[in-house]
Amino acid sequence: MKKSELKKLVSNYRDLKLKISRRNLPHDHTLSEKLDGIKHRYFHETGSDIEYDLKSNAGHTA
């Protein structure tokens, strides 16, 4: 997977998390399935957890 594809995957993940938080729908089944799919694909490609990577990168960019 190219870096651009990984960036797109992370962007999609952030967008979905934002939609869930704005709608206050933590139990929306379709969005949670999409999030799980993105998490699984990211882990398969990188070998690390997307949530952990985003939290650790947020500390470096701030």
Secondary structure, 3 states (H helix, E strand, C coil): CCHHHHHHHHHHHHHHHHHHHHHCCCCCHHHHHHHHHHHHHHHHHHCCCHHHHHHHHHHHHC
